[in-house]
Amino acid sequence: MSVKVKLFSSLREGREKEVCTKECTYDLTGNDTVEQAVEALNVNKDEIKILLVNGLDAELTTSLKDGDTVSVFPPTGGM
């Protein structure tokens, strides 16, 4: 079971293409949350401004299920 994690803007910078740039796959191990997925991809939680799961607002504590898509956005101009 897995979810897709999409990284936007500065969260992509400095990532090697072999590891993960635009879209990554995170394999679920049980009762996983958004926080576990972003930590596994070495995304600093302090750099996250907006989180979406399947296009809906989410929190780091949001539970994930197979097939979900997590979108992670950093702060941008004026945020």
N, CA, C and O atoms as a GROMACS GRO file, in nm:
protein
  316
    1MET      N    1   0.084  -0.117   0.000
    1MET     CA    2   0.000   0.000   0.000
    1MET      C    3   0.090   0.124   0.000
    1MET      O    4   0.193   0.127   0.067
    2SER      N    5   0.048   0.225  -0.075
    2SER     CA    6   0.130   0.345  -0.083
    2SER      C    7   0.045   0.468  -0.112
    2SER      O    8  -0.071   0.459  -0.151
    3VAL      N    9   0.108   0.584  -0.091
    3VAL     CA   10   0.047   0.712  -0.123
    3VAL      C   11   0.145   0.790  -0.210
    3VAL      O   12   0.266   0.765  -0.208
    4LYS      N   13   0.092   0.886  -0.286
    4LYS     CA   14   0.176   0.978  -0.362
    4LYS      C   15   0.195   1.104  -0.280
    4LYS      O   16   0.101   1.152  -0.216
    5VAL      N   17   0.316   1.156  -0.281
    5VAL     CA   18   0.343   1.284  -0.214
    5VAL      C   19   0.398   1.378  -0.320
    5VAL      O   20   0.501   1.350  -0.383
    6LYS      N   21   0.329   1.490  -0.339
    6LYS     CA   22   0.371   1.590  -0.437
    6LYS      C   23   0.431   1.709  -0.362
    6LYS      O   24   0.369   1.767  -0.273
    7LEU      N   25   0.554   1.744  -0.401
    7LEU     CA   26   0.624   1.857  -0.340
    7LEU      C   27   0.622   1.975  -0.436
    7LEU      O   28   0.639   1.957  -0.556
    8PHE      N   29   0.601   2.094  -0.383
    8PHE     CA   30   0.592   2.212  -0.466
    8PHE      C   31   0.697   2.316  -0.428
    8PHE      O   32   0.743   2.322  -0.315
    9SER      N   33   0.732   2.397  -0.527
    9SER     CA   34   0.820   2.513  -0.515
    9SER      C   35   0.952   2.479  -0.448
    9SER      O   36   1.021   2.386  -0.491
   10SER      N   37   0.989   2.552  -0.344
   10SER     CA   38   1.120   2.537  -0.281
   10SER      C   39   1.140   2.401  -0.214
   10SER      O   40   1.254   2.364  -0.185
   11LEU      N   41   1.034   2.328  -0.190
   11LEU     CA   42   1.048   2.195  -0.128
   11LEU      C   43   1.113   2.096  -0.225
   11LEU      O   44   1.162   1.991  -0.183
   12ARG      N   45   1.112   2.129  -0.354
   12ARG     CA   46   1.177   2.044  -0.454
   12ARG      C   47   1.326   2.072  -0.464
   12ARG      O   48   1.404   1.984  -0.503
   13GLU      N   49   1.366   2.193  -0.430
   13GLU     CA   50   1.504   2.236  -0.449
   13GLU      C   51   1.601   2.152  -0.368
   13GLU      O   52   1.575   2.117  -0.253
   14GLY      N   53   1.714   2.120  -0.430
   14GLY     CA   54   1.819   2.046  -0.361
   14GLY      C   55   1.795   1.896  -0.353
   14GLY      O   56   1.874   1.824  -0.291
   15ARG      N   57   1.689   1.849  -0.413
   15ARG     CA   58   1.661   1.706  -0.412
   15ARG      C   59   1.716   1.642  -0.539
   15ARG      O   60   1.700   1.695  -0.649
   16GLU      N   61   1.781   1.530  -0.521
   16GLU     CA   62   1.833   1.459  -0.637
   16GLU      C   63   1.718   1.391  -0.711
   16GLU      O   64   1.628   1.335  -0.648
   17LYS      N   65   1.722   1.396  -0.842
   17LYS     CA   66   1.613   1.340  -0.922
   17LYS      C   67   1.592   1.192  -0.895
   17LYS      O   68   1.479   1.143  -0.905
   18GLU      N   69   1.699   1.119  -0.860
   18GLU     CA   70   1.685   0.976  -0.834
   18GLU      C   71   1.605   0.951  -0.706
   18GLU      O   72   1.540   0.848  -0.693
   19VAL      N   73   1.612   1.045  -0.613
   19VAL     CA   74   1.546   1.025  -0.485
   19VAL      C   75   1.400   1.068  -0.493
   19VAL      O   76   1.309   0.987  -0.472
   20CYS      N   77   1.377   1.193  -0.523
   20CYS     CA   78   1.240   1.244  -0.528
   20CYS      C   79   1.246   1.392  -0.561
   20CYS      O   80   1.314   1.469  -0.492
   21THR      N   81   1.178   1.433  -0.665
   21THR     CA   82   1.174   1.576  -0.694
   21THR      C   83   1.029   1.624  -0.689
   21THR      O   84   0.988   1.684  -0.590
   22LYS      N   85   0.954   1.598  -0.792
   22LYS     CA   86   0.817   1.650  -0.801
   22LYS      C   87   0.716   1.560  -0.730
   22LYS      O   88   0.633   1.608  -0.652
   23GLU      N   89   0.722   1.433  -0.757
   23GLU     CA   90   0.625   1.339  -0.700
   23GLU      C   91   0.698   1.218  -0.646
   23GLU      O   92   0.782   1.159  -0.715
   24CYS      N   93   0.666   1.179  -0.523
   24CYS     CA   94   0.731   1.067  -0.457
   24CYS      C   95   0.626   0.964  -0.418
   24CYS      O   96   0.507   0.994  -0.411
   25THR      N   97   0.672   0.845  -0.392
   25THR     CA   98   0.584   0.741  -0.341
   25THR      C   99   0.628   0.709  -0.198
   25THR      O  100   0.746   0.691  -0.171
   26TYR      N  101   0.532   0.703  -0.109
   26TYR     CA  102   0.558   0.668   0.030
   26TYR      C  103   0.481   0.539   0.058
   26TYR      O  104   0.360   0.534   0.041
   27ASP      N  105   0.553   0.436   0.102
   27ASP     CA  106   0.489   0.308   0.134
   27ASP      C  107   0.434   0.311   0.275
   27ASP      O  108   0.506   0.338   0.371
   28LEU      N  109   0.306   0.282   0.287
   28LEU     CA  110   0.240   0.281   0.417
   28LEU      C  111   0.282   0.158   0.497
   28LEU      O  112   0.299   0.049   0.443
   29THR      N  113   0.300   0.179   0.627
   29THR     CA  114   0.339   0.068   0.714
   29THR      C  115   0.231   0.032   0.815
   29THR      O  116   0.246  -0.064   0.889
   30GLY      N  117   0.124   0.107   0.818
   30GLY     CA  118   0.018   0.081   0.916
   30GLY      C  119  -0.071   0.202   0.927
   30GLY      O  120  -0.129   0.246   0.828
   31ASN      N  121  -0.081   0.257   1.046
   31ASN     CA  122  -0.164   0.374   1.072
   31ASN      C  123  -0.081   0.501   1.051
   31ASN      O  124  -0.060   0.577   1.146
   32ASP      N  125  -0.035   0.523   0.929
   32ASP     CA  126   0.055   0.634   0.898
   32ASP      C  127  -0.021   0.766   0.889
   32ASP      O  128  -0.139   0.771   0.856
   33THR      N  129   0.053   0.874   0.919
   33THR     CA  130  -0.002   1.009   0.910
   33THR      C  131   0.076   1.088   0.805
   33THR      O  132   0.180   1.044   0.757
   34VAL      N  133   0.024   1.205   0.772
   34VAL     CA  134   0.094   1.294   0.680
   34VAL      C  135   0.232   1.327   0.736
   34VAL      O  136   0.330   1.331   0.661
   35GLU      N  137   0.241   1.349   0.866
   35GLU     CA  138   0.369   1.382   0.928
   35GLU      C  139   0.474   1.274   0.902
   35GLU      O  140   0.588   1.306   0.869
   36GLN      N  141   0.437   1.149   0.916
   36GLN     CA  142   0.532   1.040   0.891
   36GLN      C  143   0.578   1.038   0.746
   36GLN      O  144   0.695   1.012   0.718
   37ALA      N  145   0.488   1.066   0.654
   37ALA     CA  146   0.523   1.066   0.512
   37ALA      C  147   0.621   1.177   0.479
   37ALA      O  148   0.719   1.153   0.409
   38VAL      N  149   0.596   1.299   0.528
   38VAL     CA  150   0.686   1.410   0.496
   38VAL      C  151   0.820   1.394   0.566
   38VAL      O  152   0.924   1.432   0.510
   39GLU      N  153   0.821   1.339   0.686
   39GLU     CA  154   0.947   1.315   0.756
   39GLU      C  155   1.031   1.211   0.681
   39GLU      O  156   1.153   1.225   0.672
   40ALA      N  157   0.967   1.108   0.629
   40ALA     CA  158   1.038   1.004   0.555
   40ALA      C  159   1.104   1.061   0.430
   40ALA      O  160   1.203   1.006   0.381
   41LEU      N  161   1.049   1.169   0.377
   41LEU     CA  162   1.105   1.233   0.258
   41LEU      C  163   1.198   1.348   0.293
   41LEU      O  164   1.236   1.427   0.207
   42ASN      N  165   1.233   1.358   0.421
   42ASN     CA  166   1.324   1.462   0.470
   42ASN      C  167   1.275   1.604   0.442
   42ASN      O  168   1.354   1.692   0.409
   43VAL      N  169   1.146   1.624   0.456
   43VAL     CA  170   1.088   1.758   0.443
   43VAL      C  171   1.078   1.816   0.584
   43VAL      O  172   1.019   1.756   0.673
   44ASN      N  173   1.136   1.934   0.603
   44ASN     CA  174   1.132   2.001   0.732
   44ASN      C  175   0.990   2.054   0.757
   44ASN      O  176   0.937   2.130   0.676
   45LYS      N  177   0.930   2.014   0.868
   45LYS     CA  178   0.793   2.055   0.898
   45LYS      C  179   0.778   2.207   0.909
   45LYS      O  180   0.671   2.261   0.882
   46ASP      N  181   0.886   2.276   0.947
   46ASP     CA  182   0.880   2.421   0.960
   46ASP      C  183   0.869   2.490   0.824
   46ASP      O  184   0.834   2.608   0.817
   47GLU      N  185   0.899   2.418   0.717
   47GLU     CA  186   0.893   2.475   0.582
   47GLU      C  187   0.758   2.451   0.515
   47GLU      O  188   0.739   2.489   0.399
   48ILE      N  189   0.665   2.389   0.585
   48ILE     CA  190   0.534   2.355   0.527
   48ILE      C  191   0.430   2.461   0.568
   48ILE      O  192   0.415   2.493   0.686
   49LYS      N  193   0.361   2.512   0.469
   49LYS     CA  194   0.254   2.610   0.495
   49LYS      C  195   0.116   2.549   0.468
   49LYS      O  196   0.022   2.571   0.544
   50ILE      N  197   0.103   2.473   0.359
   50ILE     CA  198  -0.026   2.416   0.320
   50ILE      C  199  -0.010   2.266   0.296
   50ILE      O  200   0.085   2.222   0.231
   51LEU      N  201  -0.103   2.190   0.350
   51LEU     CA  202  -0.109   2.045   0.327
   51LEU      C  203  -0.246   2.009   0.274
   51LEU      O  204  -0.348   2.054   0.326
   52LEU      N  205  -0.247   1.927   0.170
   52LEU     CA  206  -0.373   1.877   0.115
   52LEU      C  207  -0.364   1.725   0.104
   52LEU      O  208  -0.258   1.670   0.071
   53VAL      N  209  -0.473   1.657   0.132
   53VAL     CA  210  -0.484   1.514   0.105
   53VAL      C  211  -0.603   1.498   0.012
   53VAL      O  212  -0.716   1.530   0.047
   54ASN      N  213  -0.575   1.447  -0.106
   54ASN     CA  214  -0.678   1.431  -0.210
   54ASN      C  215  -0.749   1.563  -0.239
   54ASN      O  216  -0.870   1.566  -0.264
   55GLY      N  217  -0.672   1.674  -0.235
   55GLY     CA  218  -0.727   1.805  -0.268
   55GLY      C  219  -0.800   1.876  -0.157
   55GLY      O  220  -0.851   1.986  -0.177
   56LEU      N  221  -0.806   1.815  -0.039
   56LEU     CA  222  -0.875   1.875   0.075
   56LEU      C  223  -0.776   1.915   0.183
   56LEU      O  224  -0.673   1.849   0.201
   57ASP      N  225  -0.806   2.023   0.256
   57ASP     CA  226  -0.718   2.067   0.365
   57ASP      C  227  -0.687   1.952   0.459
   57ASP      O  228  -0.773   1.870   0.490
   58ALA      N  229  -0.560   1.948   0.504
   58ALA     CA  230  -0.518   1.842   0.595
   58ALA      C  231  -0.422   1.898   0.699
   58ALA      O  232  -0.374   2.011   0.686
   59GLU      N  233  -0.396   1.821   0.800
   59GLU     CA  234  -0.301   1.854   0.906
   59GLU      C  235  -0.193   1.747   0.907
   59GLU      O  236  -0.208   1.643   0.843
   60LEU      N  237  -0.086   1.771   0.980
   60LEU     CA  238   0.020   1.670   0.993
   60LEU      C  239  -0.034   1.542   1.056
   60LEU      O  240   0.019   1.434   1.032
   61THR      N  241  -0.139   1.554   1.137
   61THR     CA  242  -0.195   1.439   1.208
   61THR      C  243  -0.299   1.361   1.126
   61THR      O  244  -0.352   1.261   1.173
   62THR      N  245  -0.327   1.407   1.005
   62THR     CA  246  -0.425   1.340   0.919
   62THR      C  247  -0.378   1.198   0.884
   62THR      O  248  -0.264   1.180   0.840
   63SER      N  249  -0.464   1.100   0.904
   63SER     CA  250  -0.432   0.961   0.871
   63SER      C  251  -0.437   0.940   0.721
   63SER      O  252  -0.517   1.002   0.651
   64LEU      N  253  -0.350   0.853   0.673
   64LEU     CA  254  -0.344   0.822   0.530
   64LEU      C  255  -0.394   0.682   0.502
   64LEU      O  256  -0.385   0.592   0.586
   65LYS      N  257  -0.447   0.665   0.380
   65LYS     CA  258  -0.488   0.530   0.337
   65LYS      C  259  -0.435   0.506   0.196
   65LYS      O  260  -0.396   0.600   0.126
   66ASP      N  261  -0.433   0.384   0.156
   66ASP     CA  262  -0.380   0.345   0.026
   66ASP      C  263  -0.443   0.428  -0.086
   66ASP      O  264  -0.565   0.443  -0.094
   67GLY      N  265  -0.357   0.480  -0.173
   67GLY     CA  266  -0.405   0.555  -0.288
   67GLY      C  267  -0.420   0.704  -0.267
   67GLY      O  268  -0.448   0.777  -0.363
   68ASP      N  269  -0.402   0.753  -0.144
   68ASP     CA  270  -0.414   0.896  -0.118
   68ASP      C  271  -0.305   0.973  -0.192
   68ASP      O  272  -0.200   0.918  -0.225
   69THR      N  273  -0.332   1.101  -0.218
   69THR     CA  274  -0.232   1.192  -0.274
   69THR      C  275  -0.215   1.307  -0.176
   69THR      O  276  -0.311   1.377  -0.144
   70VAL      N  277  -0.092   1.327  -0.130
   70VAL     CA  278  -0.059   1.434  -0.036
   70VAL      C  279   0.014   1.543  -0.115
   70VAL      O  280   0.112   1.514  -0.184
   71SER      N  281  -0.033   1.666  -0.104
   71SER     CA  282   0.032   1.780  -0.169
   71SER      C  283   0.088   1.870  -0.060
   71SER      O  284   0.018   1.906   0.034
   72VAL      N  285   0.217   1.905  -0.073
   72VAL     CA  286   0.287   1.980   0.030
   72VAL      C  287   0.342   2.109  -0.030
   72VAL      O  288   0.420   2.107  -0.125
   73PHE      N  289   0.300   2.223   0.027
   73PHE     CA  290   0.339   2.354  -0.024
   73PHE      C  291   0.414   2.433   0.084
   73PHE      O  292   0.376   2.431   0.201
   74PRO      N  293   0.521   2.503   0.044
   74PRO     CA  294   0.590   2.592   0.137
   74PRO      C  295   0.521   2.728   0.139
   74PRO      O  296   0.432   2.752   0.058
   75PRO      N  297   0.561   2.816   0.232
   75PRO     CA  298   0.508   2.953   0.228
   75PRO      C  299   0.554   3.018   0.098
   75PRO      O  300   0.666   2.994   0.051
   76THR      N  301   0.469   3.100   0.040
   76THR     CA  302   0.508   3.174  -0.081
   76THR      C  303   0.480   3.322  -0.056
   76THR      O  304   0.425   3.359   0.048
   77GLY      N  305   0.518   3.404  -0.148
   77GLY     CA  306   0.505   3.549  -0.134
   77GLY      C  307   0.380   3.592  -0.060
   77GLY      O  308   0.268   3.562  -0.102
   78GLY      N  309   0.399   3.664   0.050
   78GLY     CA  310   0.287   3.718   0.126
   78GLY      C  311   0.223   3.623   0.223
   78GLY      O  312   0.128   3.661   0.291
   79MET      N  313   0.272   3.500   0.234
   79MET     CA  314   0.208   3.403   0.325
   79MET      C  315   0.277   3.405   0.459
   79MET      O  316   0.238   3.331   0.549
   0.00000   0.00000   0.00000
